[in-house]
Amino acid sequence: MDGELHVTLANDLDEVGRLAALTEEFLDSHTQDVSLAFKVNVAMDEVLTNIISYGLEDQPAATVDVRMQVFADTLTIVVTDPGPAFDPLAEAPEPDLESDIDDRPIGGLGVFLVQQFMDHCAYARVEDHNRLTLTKTINADDI
Amino acid sequence: MDIELETVGTVRIVVPIDRIDSKTAKAFEESLMGEIASGNKAVLVDFIKLTYISSAGLRVLLMAAKRLKAASGGFSLCSVNANIREVLDVSGFSKILDIQADRAAGLAKLGG
């Protein structure tokens, strides 16, 4: 079922949990895919943690705009923040998924999880804002 | 976040509750690494009450696994739900962490 969720988040990590609850409610009422909200929440957690912990570090009063839209078989999420230009997709190194425990580096999986759990991710710098667009196709049986 | 701690035989069991995300990972890290620092050599992290984990939580699991391996100890996870299991699989953690079906299997593995 088509629908849209629009949330303005304060520059505070507590907001990640608030958005997660709203996302669950929104996706559960607009799709039948029971694992979709979990995957979206993992992706949004990584995206927002980067923005709030690093991008907006020096702008305590800044807000992050999140728009989530279900239209036909596609979920589109647009995250906009007023931080300095930063493309998280370009900066992320390829993660090491194979080394044994001693050689496995700690960290560096955040953006990788976003890319794994969403079908497509795109970055743009628009009017002094970072804009990240994430899309995911919803299984036909689950719309 | 709330974390339950139990001891069965020689095994220290850490039970994180609800969510390990970027906000709560620090508390999980302090609890788990604190248990290892205080000399526990066999640690079972029981995910029976956990619904969610982000990469901030994966980071803590890897730190604990490395520390216990260096100390010739044992480290296992158990009772992992399907969503969390997928995060562990996608991130390549299933290959390097010992994941047991339930607490009994985890205790058996760790010699509790």
gemmi code that builds the backbone of each chain (N, CA, C; Angstrom):
import gemmi

chains = {
    "A": [
        ("MET", (0.842, -1.189, 0.000), (0.000, 0.000, 0.000), (0.887, 1.253, 0.000)),
        ("ASP", (0.585, 2.188, -0.909), (1.410, 3.398, -1.009), (1.280, 4.265, 0.245)),
        ("GLY", (2.349, 4.978, 0.531), (2.294, 5.874, 1.687), (3.633, 6.551, 1.902)),
        ("GLU", (3.642, 7.563, 2.760), (4.883, 8.281, 3.015), (5.048, 8.590, 4.504)),
        ("LEU", (6.297, 8.506, 4.947), (6.645, 8.880, 6.322), (7.674, 10.002, 6.227)),
        ("HIS", (7.402, 11.090, 6.910), (8.343, 12.216, 6.927), (8.694, 12.536, 8.373)),
        ("VAL", (9.982, 12.452, 8.699), (10.419, 12.693, 10.073), (11.597, 13.663, 10.061)),
        ("THR", (11.554, 14.642, 10.948), (12.689, 15.549, 11.139), (13.375, 15.155, 12.438)),
        ("LEU", (14.656, 14.793, 12.328), (15.386, 14.291, 13.490), (16.314, 15.356, 14.063)),
        ("ALA", (16.341, 15.433, 15.384), (17.313, 16.305, 16.048), (18.697, 15.675, 15.923)),
        ("ASN", (19.720, 16.478, 16.164), (21.105, 16.022, 16.028), (21.530, 15.292, 17.306)),
        ("ASP", (21.001, 14.083, 17.492), (21.181, 13.346, 18.739), (21.007, 11.850, 18.435)),
        ("LEU", (21.929, 11.031, 18.906), (21.860, 9.590, 18.598), (20.592, 8.919, 19.134)),
        ("ASP", (19.952, 9.522, 20.149), (18.682, 8.973, 20.643), (17.629, 8.926, 19.546)),
        ("GLU", (17.774, 9.797, 18.559), (16.793, 9.892, 17.488), (16.801, 8.651, 16.585)),
        ("VAL", (17.917, 7.922, 16.567), (18.004, 6.718, 15.735), (16.972, 5.693, 16.205)),
        ("GLY", (16.859, 5.541, 17.518), (15.872, 4.613, 18.081), (14.444, 5.083, 17.848)),
        ("ARG", (14.237, 6.403, 17.936), (12.889, 6.940, 17.695), (12.473, 6.679, 16.248)),
        ("LEU", (13.406, 6.919, 15.308), (13.089, 6.672, 13.901), (12.836, 5.179, 13.666)),
        ("ALA", (13.609, 4.327, 14.335), (13.443, 2.879, 14.156), (12.019, 2.449, 14.514)),
        ("ALA", (11.489, 2.987, 15.604), (10.128, 2.632, 16.018), (9.106, 3.144, 15.004)),
        ("LEU", (9.286, 4.370, 14.519), (8.370, 4.941, 13.518), (8.447, 4.168, 12.204)),
        ("THR", (9.665, 3.758, 11.828), (9.879, 3.008, 10.585), (9.173, 1.660, 10.642)),
        ("GLU", (9.309, 1.014, 11.788), (8.667, -0.291, 11.965), (7.154, -0.174, 11.801)),
        ("GLU", (6.601, 0.837, 12.442), (5.159, 1.065, 12.384), (4.722, 1.358, 10.941)),
        ("PHE", (5.486, 2.223, 10.268), (5.156, 2.626, 8.896), (5.248, 1.438, 7.932)),
        ("LEU", (6.362, 0.711, 7.981), (6.554, -0.383, 7.018), (5.632, -1.563, 7.320)),
        ("ASP", (5.374, -1.806, 8.585), (4.462, -2.904, 8.927), (3.041, -2.618, 8.442)),
        ("SER", (2.672, -1.335, 8.358), (1.312, -1.031, 7.915), (1.230, -0.824, 6.401)),
        ("HIS", (2.403, -0.730, 5.721), (2.369, -0.505, 4.269), (2.936, -1.651, 3.447)),
        ("THR", (3.551, -2.639, 4.070), (4.013, -3.812, 3.325), (3.799, -5.053, 4.183)),
        ("GLN", (3.929, -6.206, 3.552), (3.784, -7.478, 4.274), (5.145, -8.125, 4.534)),
        ("ASP", (6.204, -7.430, 4.151), (7.547, -8.012, 4.264), (8.043, -7.854, 5.705)),
        ("VAL", (8.058, -8.967, 6.444), (8.331, -8.866, 7.884), (9.792, -8.550, 8.199)),
        ("SER", (10.703, -8.808, 7.244), (12.110, -8.510, 7.550), (12.546, -7.156, 6.996)),
        ("LEU", (11.642, -6.479, 6.290), (12.011, -5.211, 5.651), (12.382, -4.136, 6.680)),
        ("ALA", (11.568, -3.985, 7.717), (11.818, -2.924, 8.697), (13.169, -3.134, 9.383)),
        ("PHE", (13.505, -4.389, 9.668), (14.799, -4.663, 10.310), (15.948, -4.187, 9.417)),
        ("LYS", (15.876, -4.556, 8.136), (16.961, -4.187, 7.209), (17.042, -2.675, 7.031)),
        ("VAL", (15.894, -2.042, 6.910), (15.883, -0.583, 6.764), (16.461, 0.059, 8.024)),
        ("ASN", (16.108, -0.481, 9.186), (16.616, 0.102, 10.428), (18.124, -0.059, 10.567)),
        ("VAL", (18.662, -1.197, 10.137), (20.122, -1.357, 10.162), (20.760, -0.307, 9.241)),
        ("ALA", (20.209, -0.166, 8.030), (20.767, 0.791, 7.078), (20.679, 2.218, 7.618)),
        ("MET", (19.513, 2.579, 8.158), (19.329, 3.948, 8.660), (20.201, 4.219, 9.879)),
        ("ASP", (20.370, 3.216, 10.718), (21.242, 3.340, 11.890), (22.651, 3.746, 11.451)),
        ("GLU", (23.170, 3.050, 10.436), (24.528, 3.327, 9.963), (24.616, 4.724, 9.350)),
        ("VAL", (23.637, 5.042, 8.509), (23.630, 6.350, 7.834), (23.543, 7.487, 8.855)),
        ("LEU", (22.596, 7.370, 9.785), (22.362, 8.461, 10.742), (23.491, 8.581, 11.758)),
        ("THR", (24.066, 7.443, 12.149), (25.183, 7.500, 13.096), (26.345, 8.279, 12.491)),
        ("ASN", (26.621, 8.035, 11.213), (27.684, 8.789, 10.537), (27.370, 10.278, 10.509)),
        ("ILE", (26.139, 10.600, 10.143), (25.767, 12.015, 10.021), (25.826, 12.696, 11.392)),
        ("ILE", (25.236, 12.060, 12.400), (25.122, 12.694, 13.719), (26.469, 12.710, 14.451)),
        ("SER", (27.229, 11.616, 14.346), (28.495, 11.549, 15.086), (29.607, 12.366, 14.435)),
        ("TYR", (29.579, 12.467, 13.101), (30.694, 13.124, 12.406), (30.240, 14.346, 11.611)),
        ("GLY", (29.298, 14.161, 10.694), (28.917, 15.235, 9.784), (28.423, 16.485, 10.497)),
        ("LEU", (27.586, 16.286, 11.534), (26.963, 17.438, 12.199), (27.571, 17.709, 13.569)),
        ("GLU", (28.786, 17.193, 13.767), (29.461, 17.343, 15.057), (29.498, 18.803, 15.524)),
        ("ASP", (29.729, 19.720, 14.575), (29.894, 21.132, 14.949), (28.622, 21.955, 14.770)),
        ("GLN", (27.496, 21.266, 14.507), (26.237, 21.999, 14.295), (25.146, 21.402, 15.184)),
        ("PRO", (25.225, 21.631, 16.516), (24.302, 20.958, 17.437), (22.827, 21.196, 17.136)),
        ("ALA", (22.488, 22.358, 16.560), (21.072, 22.664, 16.335), (20.561, 22.165, 14.985)),
        ("ALA", (21.447, 21.561, 14.188), (21.037, 21.117, 12.856), (20.059, 19.945, 12.953)),
        ("THR", (19.245, 19.773, 11.929), (18.314, 18.644, 11.896), (18.567, 17.792, 10.649)),
        ("VAL", (18.117, 16.555, 10.720), (18.245, 15.624, 9.594), (16.831, 15.300, 9.117)),
        ("ASP", (16.631, 15.430, 7.831), (15.308, 15.211, 7.248), (15.247, 13.806, 6.627)),
        ("VAL", (14.257, 13.028, 7.020), (14.105, 11.671, 6.477), (12.728, 11.528, 5.839)),
        ("ARG", (12.717, 11.157, 4.565), (11.462, 10.873, 3.874), (11.492, 9.436, 3.371)),
        ("MET", (10.487, 8.695, 3.755), (10.398, 7.291, 3.380), (9.108, 7.123, 2.601)),
        ("GLN", (9.213, 6.578, 1.386), (8.018, 6.459, 0.569), (7.880, 5.039, 0.018)),
        ("VAL", (6.679, 4.479, 0.183), (6.361, 3.226, -0.495), (5.461, 3.588, -1.658)),
        ("PHE", (5.932, 3.253, -2.888), (5.125, 3.520, -4.076), (5.216, 2.286, -4.969)),
        ("ALA", (4.073, 1.671, -5.249), (4.032, 0.393, -5.975), (4.962, -0.605, -5.288)),
        ("ASP", (5.985, -1.120, -6.020), (6.824, -2.154, -5.398), (8.164, -1.592, -4.918)),
        ("THR", (8.254, -0.268, -4.732), (9.548, 0.308, -4.377), (9.483, 1.149, -3.098)),
        ("LEU", (10.459, 0.900, -2.245), (10.660, 1.746, -1.066), (11.795, 2.709, -1.390)),
        ("THR", (11.544, 3.999, -1.223), (12.576, 5.010, -1.450), (12.761, 5.811, -0.168)),
        ("ILE", (14.012, 5.962, 0.236), (14.315, 6.739, 1.444), (15.282, 7.844, 1.054)),
        ("VAL", (14.935, 9.068, 1.408), (15.815, 10.201, 1.131), (16.211, 10.840, 2.466)),
        ("VAL", (17.523, 10.893, 2.701), (18.050, 11.468, 3.938), (18.823, 12.734, 3.574)),
        ("THR", (18.429, 13.845, 4.166), (19.065, 15.129, 3.835), (19.625, 15.761, 5.101)),
        ("ASP", (20.896, 16.193, 5.040), (21.487, 16.862, 6.207), (22.322, 18.056, 5.746)),
        ("PRO", (22.462, 19.073, 6.617), (23.164, 20.299, 6.245), (24.653, 20.284, 6.591)),
        ("GLY", (25.230, 19.104, 6.793), (26.649, 19.015, 7.147), (27.556, 19.311, 5.968)),
        ("PRO", (28.868, 19.368, 6.240), (29.835, 19.573, 5.154), (29.706, 18.450, 4.115)),
        ("ALA", (30.023, 18.758, 2.865), (29.876, 17.770, 1.797), (30.619, 16.492, 2.145)),
        ("PHE", (29.900, 15.378, 2.121), (30.525, 14.090, 2.427), (29.727, 12.988, 1.758)),
        ("ASP", (30.410, 12.239, 0.899), (29.774, 11.098, 0.234), (30.209, 9.822, 0.933)),
        ("PRO", (29.345, 9.242, 1.769), (29.746, 8.059, 2.530), (30.026, 6.865, 1.614)),
        ("LEU", (29.395, 6.861, 0.439), (29.551, 5.722, -0.467), (30.925, 5.731, -1.123)),
        ("ALA", (31.447, 6.936, -1.381), (32.744, 7.045, -2.051), (33.895, 6.784, -1.086)),
        ("GLU", (33.693, 7.129, 0.182), (34.788, 7.045, 1.144), (34.967, 5.646, 1.729)),
        ("ALA", (33.936, 4.804, 1.594), (33.972, 3.522, 2.303), (34.921, 2.533, 1.631)),
        ("PRO", (35.858, 1.967, 2.385), (36.737, 0.954, 1.808), (36.003, -0.390, 1.682)),
        ("GLU", (36.503, -1.253, 0.802), (35.958, -2.611, 0.707), (36.214, -3.337, 2.027)),
        ("PRO", (35.196, -3.915, 2.623), (35.442, -4.591, 3.895), (36.148, -5.935, 3.705)),
        ("ASP", (36.865, -6.339, 4.724), (37.525, -7.644, 4.743), (36.561, -8.647, 5.374)),
        ("LEU", (36.034, -9.578, 4.555), (35.050, -10.535, 5.068), (35.647, -11.927, 5.205)),
        ("GLU", (36.939, -12.075, 4.911), (37.514, -13.407, 4.808), (38.606, -13.725, 5.825)),
        ("SER", (39.340, -12.718, 6.276), (40.480, -12.994, 7.158), (40.040, -13.728, 8.413)),
        ("ASP", (40.990, -14.425, 9.042), (40.636, -15.091, 10.288), (40.569, -14.048, 11.405)),
        ("ILE", (40.230, -14.527, 12.567), (39.856, -13.617, 13.648), (40.991, -12.662, 14.036)),
        ("ASP", (42.231, -13.148, 13.972), (43.362, -12.304, 14.386), (43.577, -11.140, 13.418)),
        ("ASP", (43.326, -11.406, 12.139), (43.627, -10.396, 11.119), (42.418, -9.554, 10.718)),
        ("ARG", (41.221, -9.942, 11.215), (40.019, -9.215, 10.805), (40.019, -7.825, 11.444)),
        ("PRO", (39.952, -6.769, 10.631), (39.954, -5.421, 11.224), (38.653, -5.130, 11.975)),
        ("ILE", (38.764, -4.369, 13.047), (37.582, -3.994, 13.830), (36.949, -2.763, 13.204)),
        ("GLY", (35.662, -2.857, 12.885), (34.949, -1.712, 12.320), (34.981, -1.701, 10.805)),
        ("GLY", (34.424, -0.637, 10.215), (34.442, -0.486, 8.766), (33.346, -1.235, 8.032)),
        ("LEU", (32.301, -1.682, 8.754), (31.241, -2.449, 8.113), (29.960, -1.658, 7.880)),
        ("GLY", (29.887, -0.458, 8.437), (28.636, 0.299, 8.422), (28.064, 0.526, 7.034)),
        ("VAL", (28.840, 1.170, 6.173), (28.344, 1.485, 4.827), (28.119, 0.201, 4.024)),
        ("PHE", (28.970, -0.794, 4.269), (28.798, -2.086, 3.597), (27.422, -2.689, 3.918)),
        ("LEU", (27.016, -2.615, 5.182), (25.699, -3.141, 5.562), (24.570, -2.371, 4.869)),
        ("VAL", (24.731, -1.060, 4.742), (23.726, -0.262, 4.027), (23.603, -0.778, 2.594)),
        ("GLN", (24.752, -0.984, 1.940), (24.739, -1.411, 0.537), (24.191, -2.830, 0.381)),
        ("GLN", (24.438, -3.675, 1.395), (23.931, -5.044, 1.329), (22.421, -5.105, 1.534)),
        ("PHE", (21.913, -4.253, 2.421), (20.499, -4.351, 2.800), (19.579, -3.498, 1.928)),
        ("MET", (20.166, -2.565, 1.153), (19.350, -1.790, 0.227), (19.785, -2.181, -1.194)),
        ("ASP", (18.905, -1.963, -2.182), (19.250, -2.357, -3.554), (20.130, -1.312, -4.226)),
        ("HIS", (19.881, -0.052, -3.915), (20.608, 1.011, -4.607), (20.816, 2.189, -3.670)),
        ("CYS", (22.011, 2.768, -3.706), (22.317, 3.928, -2.866), (22.933, 5.002, -3.761)),
        ("ALA", (22.505, 6.245, -3.597), (23.061, 7.332, -4.412), (23.259, 8.569, -3.544)),
        ("TYR", (24.345, 9.282, -3.826), (24.652, 10.501, -3.072), (24.608, 11.705, -3.996)),
        ("ALA", (24.112, 12.827, -3.476), (24.192, 14.080, -4.224), (24.409, 15.223, -3.237)),
        ("ARG", (25.121, 16.251, -3.681), (25.251, 17.488, -2.906), (24.282, 18.467, -3.542)),
        ("VAL", (23.264, 18.880, -2.793), (22.204, 19.716, -3.348), (21.953, 20.907, -2.427)),
        ("GLU", (22.134, 22.097, -2.926), (21.863, 23.327, -2.169), (22.473, 23.284, -0.772)),
        ("ASP", (23.773, 23.017, -0.724), (24.527, 22.981, 0.530), (24.069, 21.881, 1.498)),
        ("HIS", (23.382, 20.885, 0.988), (22.987, 19.741, 1.815), (23.502, 18.447, 1.191)),
        ("ASN", (23.775, 17.467, 2.082), (24.056, 16.115, 1.601), (22.724, 15.409, 1.418)),
        ("ARG", (22.574, 14.726, 0.290), (21.335, 13.984, 0.068), (21.669, 12.538, -0.316)),
        ("LEU", (21.237, 11.631, 0.522), (21.470, 10.220, 0.271), (20.129, 9.575, -0.066)),
        ("THR", (20.069, 8.901, -1.195), (18.825, 8.249, -1.610), (19.037, 6.736, -1.635)),
        ("LEU", (18.213, 6.038, -0.882), (18.305, 4.575, -0.797), (17.018, 3.993, -1.361)),
        ("THR", (17.143, 2.969, -2.198), (15.922, 2.335, -2.699), (15.989, 0.827, -2.518)),
        ("LYS", (14.816, 0.243, -2.398), (14.745, -1.217, -2.254), (13.425, -1.683, -2.876)),
        ("THR", (13.515, -2.738, -3.679), (12.316, -3.320, -4.254), (11.660, -4.240, -3.229)),
        ("ILE", (10.366, -4.098, -3.085), (9.620, -4.932, -2.141), (9.102, -6.144, -2.931)),
        ("ASN", (9.252, -7.324, -2.361), (8.773, -8.532, -3.034), (7.281, -8.402, -3.380)),
        ("ALA", (6.932, -8.839, -4.594), (5.563, -8.681, -5.072), (4.535, -9.255, -4.099)),
        ("ASP", (4.889, -10.360, -3.473), (3.961, -10.998, -2.542), (3.754, -10.179, -1.273)),
        ("ASP", (4.649, -9.225, -1.058), (4.665, -8.525, 0.220), (4.116, -7.099, 0.155)),
        ("ILE", (3.629, -6.705, -1.045), (3.163, -5.321, -1.170), (1.801, -5.162, -0.504)),
    ],
    "B": [
        ("MET", (21.614, 0.495, 28.130), (20.825, -0.704, 27.862), (20.930, -1.645, 29.042)),
        ("ASP", (19.964, -2.529, 29.188), (19.999, -3.524, 30.257), (20.739, -4.774, 29.781)),
        ("ILE", (21.568, -5.295, 30.672), (22.356, -6.489, 30.357), (22.302, -7.403, 31.572)),
        ("GLU", (21.919, -8.657, 31.372), (21.895, -9.619, 32.478), (23.187, -10.429, 32.463)),
        ("LEU", (23.689, -10.724, 33.651), (24.910, -11.521, 33.780), (24.623, -12.733, 34.644)),
        ("GLU", (25.109, -13.887, 34.205), (24.910, -15.120, 34.976), (26.183, -15.947, 34.894)),
        ("THR", (26.336, -16.860, 35.846), (27.438, -17.808, 35.768), (26.881, -19.220, 35.891)),
        ("VAL", (27.279, -20.078, 34.950), (26.922, -21.497, 35.028), (28.228, -22.277, 34.948)),
        ("GLY", (28.587, -22.941, 36.023), (29.876, -23.634, 36.061), (30.994, -22.620, 35.873)),
        ("THR", (31.814, -22.850, 34.844), (32.931, -21.928, 34.585), (32.589, -20.907, 33.506)),
        ("VAL", (31.342, -20.945, 33.038), (30.967, -20.073, 31.918), (30.247, -18.814, 32.405)),
        ("ARG", (30.719, -17.669, 31.973), (30.053, -16.406, 32.250), (29.113, -16.130, 31.085)),
        ("ILE", (27.847, -15.875, 31.421), (26.843, -15.644, 30.381), (26.422, -14.177, 30.399)),
        ("VAL", (26.496, -13.545, 29.232), (26.125, -12.136, 29.086), (24.872, -12.088, 28.207)),
        ("VAL", (23.797, -11.486, 28.730), (22.527, -11.452, 28.002), (22.127, -9.993, 27.734)),
        ("PRO", (22.486, -9.470, 26.551), (22.069, -8.094, 26.231), (20.581, -8.073, 25.890)),
        ("ILE", (19.900, -7.001, 26.310), (18.451, -6.951, 26.137), (18.041, -5.862, 25.146)),
        ("ASP", (17.147, -6.241, 24.232), (16.510, -5.360, 23.254), (17.412, -5.000, 22.070)),
        ("ARG", (18.153, -3.870, 22.153), (18.853, -3.398, 20.970), (20.308, -3.068, 21.261)),
        ("ILE", (21.224, -3.508, 20.368), (22.597, -2.995, 20.395), (22.754, -2.136, 19.150)),
        ("ASP", (22.688, -0.826, 19.360), (22.864, 0.100, 18.241), (23.981, 1.071, 18.597)),
        ("SER", (24.117, 2.121, 17.783), (25.243, 3.034, 18.023), (25.112, 3.735, 19.373)),
        ("LYS", (23.880, 3.829, 19.881), (23.655, 4.497, 21.159), (23.996, 3.566, 22.332)),
        ("THR", (23.671, 2.298, 22.201), (23.797, 1.369, 23.335), (25.060, 0.502, 23.274)),
        ("ALA", (25.772, 0.531, 22.144), (26.930, -0.364, 21.989), (28.000, -0.114, 23.052)),
        ("LYS", (28.113, 1.135, 23.486), (29.137, 1.469, 24.482), (28.885, 0.708, 25.800)),
        ("ALA", (27.633, 0.672, 26.222), (27.288, -0.037, 27.469), (27.546, -1.531, 27.309)),
        ("PHE", (27.226, -2.078, 26.138), (27.477, -3.496, 25.872), (28.980, -3.769, 25.889)),
        ("GLU", (29.738, -2.863, 25.268), (31.196, -3.019, 25.235), (31.783, -3.014, 26.653)),
        ("GLU", (31.344, -2.059, 27.461), (31.886, -1.965, 28.821), (31.566, -3.215, 29.624)),
        ("SER", (30.351, -3.722, 29.466), (29.939, -4.907, 30.211), (30.727, -6.145, 29.756)),
        ("LEU", (30.724, -6.390, 28.450), (31.361, -7.602, 27.928), (32.880, -7.569, 28.121)),
        ("MET", (33.499, -6.454, 27.774), (34.962, -6.376, 27.912), (35.358, -6.366, 29.392)),
        ("GLY", (34.488, -5.820, 30.231), (34.735, -5.836, 31.673), (34.736, -7.252, 32.223)),
        ("GLU", (33.816, -8.066, 31.746), (33.758, -9.466, 32.182), (35.024, -10.215, 31.757)),
        ("ILE", (35.517, -9.915, 30.573), (36.731, -10.577, 30.086), (37.947, -10.071, 30.863)),
        ("ALA", (37.987, -8.752, 31.089), (39.123, -8.165, 31.817), (39.207, -8.692, 33.239)),
        ("SER", (38.060, -9.033, 33.812), (38.093, -9.504, 35.195), (38.393, -11.002, 35.289)),
        ("GLY", (38.771, -11.601, 34.169), (39.335, -12.942, 34.234), (38.451, -14.081, 33.738)),
        ("ASN", (37.244, -13.761, 33.268), (36.407, -14.833, 32.713), (37.007, -15.331, 31.397)),
        ("LYS", (37.250, -16.644, 31.316), (37.906, -17.218, 30.131), (36.915, -17.904, 29.197)),
        ("ALA", (35.710, -18.177, 29.708), (34.686, -18.797, 28.870), (33.456, -17.904, 28.931)),
        ("VAL", (33.152, -17.262, 27.804), (32.067, -16.280, 27.787), (31.054, -16.659, 26.704)),
        ("LEU", (29.797, -16.739, 27.133), (28.694, -17.023, 26.217), (27.808, -15.778, 26.139)),
        ("VAL", (27.656, -15.226, 24.935), (26.738, -14.104, 24.760), (25.427, -14.683, 24.240)),
        ("ASP", (24.396, -14.597, 25.080), (23.099, -15.191, 24.770), (22.182, -14.098, 24.205)),
        ("PHE", (21.817, -14.251, 22.908), (21.006, -13.229, 22.225), (19.505, -13.501, 22.331)),
        ("ILE", (19.118, -14.322, 23.291), (17.710, -14.718, 23.409), (16.776, -13.514, 23.574)),
        ("LYS", (17.278, -12.437, 24.206), (16.427, -11.260, 24.442), (16.812, -10.082, 23.543)),
        ("LEU", (17.646, -10.368, 22.514), (18.095, -9.289, 21.637), (17.279, -9.284, 20.347)),
        ("THR", (16.795, -8.101, 19.943), (16.004, -8.027, 18.716), (16.775, -7.391, 17.570)),
        ("TYR", (17.887, -6.676, 17.912), (18.502, -5.835, 16.880), (19.982, -5.634, 17.162)),
        ("ILE", (20.799, -5.663, 16.105), (22.217, -5.311, 16.257), (22.666, -4.515, 15.036)),
        ("SER", (23.487, -3.504, 15.247), (24.060, -2.733, 14.135), (25.562, -3.001, 14.095)),
        ("SER", (26.257, -2.343, 13.164), (27.698, -2.583, 13.046), (28.436, -2.164, 14.319)),
        ("ALA", (27.848, -1.254, 15.093), (28.474, -0.860, 16.367), (28.536, -2.062, 17.322)),
        ("GLY", (27.546, -2.926, 17.235), (27.537, -4.137, 18.054), (28.481, -5.202, 17.521)),
        ("LEU", (28.563, -5.303, 16.190), (29.495, -6.267, 15.582), (30.925, -5.981, 16.023)),
        ("ARG", (31.242, -4.698, 16.078), (32.566, -4.245, 16.484), (32.930, -4.803, 17.877)),
        ("VAL", (31.964, -4.739, 18.791), (32.197, -5.202, 20.159), (32.385, -6.735, 20.186)),
        ("LEU", (31.579, -7.441, 19.404), (31.711, -8.907, 19.362), (33.099, -9.312, 18.861)),
        ("LEU", (33.576, -8.603, 17.840), (34.897, -8.943, 17.291), (36.008, -8.634, 18.295)),
        ("MET", (35.883, -7.503, 18.994), (36.872, -7.166, 20.024), (36.940, -8.263, 21.086)),
        ("ALA", (35.768, -8.726, 21.535), (35.710, -9.749, 22.579), (36.299, -11.066, 22.078)),
        ("ALA", (35.959, -11.430, 20.845), (36.464, -12.682, 20.280), (37.983, -12.657, 20.166)),
        ("LYS", (38.518, -11.530, 19.726), (39.986, -11.397, 19.609), (40.638, -11.497, 20.989)),
        ("ARG", (40.079, -10.794, 21.952), (40.664, -10.761, 23.293), (40.674, -12.156, 23.912)),
        ("LEU", (39.550, -12.873, 23.772), (39.487, -14.207, 24.383), (40.353, -15.210, 23.641)),
        ("LYS", (40.480, -15.038, 22.339), (41.357, -15.944, 21.591), (42.796, -15.753, 22.054)),
        ("ALA", (43.193, -14.484, 22.218), (44.555, -14.175, 22.672), (44.798, -14.738, 24.073)),
        ("ALA", (43.728, -14.830, 24.868), (43.857, -15.332, 26.251), (43.608, -16.843, 26.318)),
        ("SER", (43.560, -17.501, 25.136), (43.248, -18.936, 25.056), (41.941, -19.285, 25.745)),
        ("GLY", (40.985, -18.365, 25.651), (39.670, -18.619, 26.242), (38.674, -19.072, 25.194)),
        ("GLY", (37.405, -19.131, 25.583), (36.362, -19.541, 24.649), (35.276, -18.480, 24.570)),
        ("PHE", (34.743, -18.286, 23.360), (33.718, -17.256, 23.156), (32.678, -17.793, 22.189)),
        ("SER", (31.427, -17.814, 22.624), (30.354, -18.279, 21.745), (29.145, -17.355, 21.843)),
        ("LEU", (28.345, -17.379, 20.772), (27.033, -16.719, 20.771), (25.976, -17.812, 20.738)),
        ("CYS", (24.795, -17.510, 21.259), (23.704, -18.470, 21.099), (22.362, -17.752, 20.982)),
        ("SER", (21.356, -18.508, 20.543), (19.964, -18.037, 20.449), (19.837, -16.758, 19.617)),
        ("VAL", (20.411, -16.810, 18.411), (20.444, -15.651, 17.520), (19.204, -15.660, 16.619)),
        ("ASN", (18.426, -14.590, 16.608), (17.226, -14.587, 15.753), (17.603, -14.440, 14.271)),
        ("ALA", (16.627, -14.695, 13.391), (16.916, -14.785, 11.951), (17.446, -13.470, 11.391)),
        ("ASN", (16.904, -12.335, 11.842), (17.369, -11.040, 11.343), (18.812, -10.776, 11.748)),
        ("ILE", (19.118, -11.040, 13.008), (20.485, -10.808, 13.494), (21.449, -11.789, 12.829)),
        ("ARG", (20.974, -13.012, 12.615), (21.794, -14.013, 11.938), (22.188, -13.515, 10.541)),
        ("GLU", (21.259, -12.857, 9.876), (21.555, -12.351, 8.535), (22.646, -11.271, 8.577)),
        ("VAL", (22.605, -10.425, 9.609), (23.657, -9.415, 9.763), (25.015, -10.106, 9.966)),
        ("LEU", (25.030, -11.144, 10.778), (26.279, -11.878, 11.044), (26.779, -12.570, 9.768)),
        ("ASP", (25.838, -13.099, 8.983), (26.213, -13.791, 7.741), (26.773, -12.805, 6.712)),
        ("VAL", (26.027, -11.715, 6.490), (26.411, -10.725, 5.476), (27.773, -10.106, 5.791)),
        ("SER", (28.040, -9.909, 7.085), (29.283, -9.237, 7.477), (30.455, -10.207, 7.591)),
        ("GLY", (30.210, -11.482, 7.280), (31.286, -12.464, 7.342), (31.630, -12.900, 8.762)),
        ("PHE", (30.805, -12.528, 9.727), (31.092, -12.885, 11.121), (30.738, -14.340, 11.437)),
        ("SER", (29.813, -14.912, 10.684), (29.424, -16.302, 10.959), (30.605, -17.246, 10.767)),
        ("LYS", (31.570, -16.815, 9.924), (32.727, -17.681, 9.648), (33.754, -17.629, 10.765)),
        ("ILE", (33.773, -16.564, 11.534), (34.834, -16.429, 12.546), (34.318, -16.496, 13.980)),
        ("LEU", (32.998, -16.418, 14.160), (32.455, -16.533, 15.513), (31.776, -17.886, 15.658)),
        ("ASP", (31.847, -18.434, 16.873), (31.153, -19.688, 17.146), (29.708, -19.370, 17.522)),
        ("ILE", (28.760, -19.855, 16.720), (27.344, -19.557, 16.958), (26.601, -20.853, 17.250)),
        ("GLN", (26.052, -20.959, 18.450), (25.339, -22.165, 18.872), (23.831, -21.908, 18.871)),
        ("ALA", (23.066, -22.985, 18.682), (21.617, -22.850, 18.549), (20.969, -22.267, 19.806)),
        ("ASP", (21.355, -22.793, 20.959), (20.708, -22.339, 22.185), (21.698, -22.369, 23.349)),
        ("ARG", (21.217, -21.986, 24.520), (22.103, -21.864, 25.665), (22.744, -23.204, 26.044)),
        ("ALA", (21.968, -24.265, 25.983), (22.508, -25.582, 26.344), (23.679, -25.948, 25.433)),
        ("ALA", (23.518, -25.700, 24.141), (24.592, -26.004, 23.187), (25.799, -25.100, 23.438)),
        ("GLY", (25.534, -23.846, 23.759), (26.621, -22.908, 24.045), (27.408, -23.326, 25.275)),
        ("LEU", (26.700, -23.731, 26.311), (27.367, -24.180, 27.541), (28.171, -25.448, 27.281)),
        ("ALA", (27.609, -26.358, 26.492), (28.310, -27.605, 26.175), (29.607, -27.291, 25.430)),
        ("LYS", (29.521, -26.360, 24.488), (30.687, -25.990, 23.685), (31.796, -25.384, 24.555)),
        ("LEU", (31.376, -24.589, 25.532), (32.350, -23.876, 26.368), (32.746, -24.677, 27.610)),
        ("GLY", (32.213, -25.860, 27.723), (32.631, -26.726, 28.823), (32.046, -26.360, 30.174)),
        ("GLY", (30.868, -25.673, 30.146), (30.227, -25.321, 31.414), (29.516, -26.517, 32.002)),
    ],
}
model = gemmi.Model(1)
for chain_id, residues in chains.items():
    chain = gemmi.Chain(chain_id)
    for i, (resn, *xyz) in enumerate(residues, 1):
        res = gemmi.Residue()
        res.name, res.seqid = resn, gemmi.SeqId(i, " ")
        for name, pos in zip(("N", "CA", "C"), xyz):
            atom = gemmi.Atom()
            atom.name, atom.element = name, gemmi.Element(name[0])
            atom.pos, atom.b_iso = gemmi.Position(*pos), 0.0
            res.add_atom(atom)
        chain.add_residue(res)
    model.add_chain(chain)
structure = gemmi.Structure()
structure.add_model(model)
structure.setup_entities()
